[in-house]
Amino acid sequence: MKHSIKLSSLAFALFVLPIAGAVAAPSTCGVSLSQDPLPMRVGKDEFRIAFGLDAASCQENGCSGSIRYKATWQTEDGRQSTELKSVGFTIPNGAKRSISVDRHYFDTAEAQHTTQIVAVDVDQISCDATTDRSLASR
């Protein structure tokens, strides 16, 4: 009887452990920044922020995801503010590098001040679950 309990416990462990490992395995995103984010002024308070992406891990199947970042900006009178932003990206099959550009207005009142971006700090780059869909079907 003890022998059959040990055998069924072993069988259970062999069945459950691989499943638990698959569920507990952390999801990693192979996309990283190829350089620091590049803020570009468009108007007094309007900016584009470009993110160069190193996406060699997505070359075969492509991938998509998002970049979460903090943008710290300052008005001409010295007031600073930090905003949490995010921008999506889609990298097509065959691409080793890509770019994602976000558009934002940074001001306390619409176009009332000339603002400066003080810093752009990326918090996280995450990839969506892989799919077999092509970019044309999105």
C-alpha positions in Angstrom: 0.0 0.0 0.0 2.8 2.4 0.9 4.5 1.5 -2.3 1.5 2.5 -4.4 1.1 5.8 -2.5 4.7 6.7 -3.2 4.3 5.7 -6.9 1.1 7.8 -7.3 2.8 10.7 -5.5 5.7 10.4 -7.9 3.4 10.3 -10.9 1.5 13.3 -9.7 4.8 15.3 -9.1 6.0 14.3 -12.6 2.8 15.5 -14.1 2.3 18.8 -12.1 5.9 20.1 -11.9 6.3 20.7 -15.7 2.9 22.5 -15.8 3.8 24.6 -12.7 7.1 25.5 -14.3 5.4 26.6 -17.5 3.0 28.8 -15.6 5.6 30.2 -13.3 8.2 30.9 -16.0 8.7 34.7 -16.3 7.9 36.2 -19.7 10.8 38.1 -21.1 10.8 40.7 -23.8 13.9 40.7 -26.0 13.3 44.2 -27.2 15.6 46.9 -25.8 16.5 50.5 -26.5 19.3 51.0 -29.1 20.0 54.5 -27.7 18.6 57.0 -25.3 15.1 58.4 -26.1 15.3 61.4 -28.4 12.9 64.3 -27.6 12.2 66.7 -30.5 10.4 70.0 -30.2 7.5 70.6 -32.6 6.0 73.7 -31.0 6.1 75.8 -27.8 4.8 72.9 -25.8 4.5 70.0 -28.3 7.1 67.3 -28.6 7.8 64.0 -30.3 9.8 61.5 -28.3 11.5 58.8 -30.5 12.6 55.4 -29.1 15.1 53.5 -31.1 14.5 49.7 -30.6 16.9 46.8 -30.9 14.7 44.0 -31.9 17.0 41.2 -33.2 15.0 38.7 -31.1 11.8 39.6 -33.1 13.5 39.2 -36.5 11.9 35.9 -37.4 8.3 36.4 -36.3 8.0 40.1 -35.5 6.5 41.3 -32.2 4.6 44.1 -30.6 4.4 45.6 -27.2 4.7 48.8 -25.2 7.2 51.2 -23.7 6.3 52.7 -20.3 8.3 55.9 -19.5 8.4 59.0 -17.4 8.8 62.4 -19.0 9.9 65.2 -16.8 9.3 68.7 -18.2 9.7 72.2 -17.1 7.9 75.5 -17.8 9.8 78.7 -18.5 9.1 79.9 -14.9 10.9 76.8 -13.5 7.9 74.6 -12.5 8.6 70.9 -13.1 6.2 68.1 -13.6 6.7 64.4 -14.3 4.2 62.3 -16.3 3.9 58.6 -16.7 3.4 57.8 -20.4 3.3 54.8 -22.7 3.7 54.2 -26.4 3.1 51.0 -28.4 5.4 49.5 -31.0 5.0 46.9 -33.7 8.1 45.3 -35.2 7.6 43.5 -38.6 9.0 40.2 -39.6 12.6 40.5 -40.8 13.4 43.7 -38.9 16.4 43.8 -36.5 15.7 47.5 -35.5 12.7 49.7 -35.4 11.5 53.0 -34.0 8.5 54.1 -32.0 7.5 57.8 -31.7 5.1 59.3 -29.2 3.5 62.7 -29.4 2.7 64.9 -26.4 1.9 68.4 -25.3 3.6 69.3 -22.0 2.3 72.5 -20.4 0.1 73.7 -17.5 -2.1 75.7 -19.9 -2.4 75.1 -23.6 0.4 76.8 -25.5 0.9 79.4 -22.8 4.5 78.5 -22.0 7.6 77.4 -23.8 8.4 74.1 -22.1 11.5 72.0 -22.0 11.9 68.3 -21.6 14.3 67.7 -18.7 14.4 63.9 -18.8 12.9 60.8 -20.4 13.4 57.7 -18.3 12.1 54.3 -19.6 10.6 52.2 -16.8 9.6 49.1 -18.8 9.6 47.6 -22.2 7.0 44.8 -22.5 6.1 42.5 -25.4 2.6 41.2 -26.1 2.0 37.5 -26.3 3.3 36.1 -29.6 0.7 35.6 -32.4 0.9 34.2 -35.9 -0.9 37.2 -37.3 0.9 39.3 -39.9 1.1 43.1 -39.7 -1.3 43.3 -42.7 -4.1 41.7 -40.6 -3.8 44.1 -37.7 
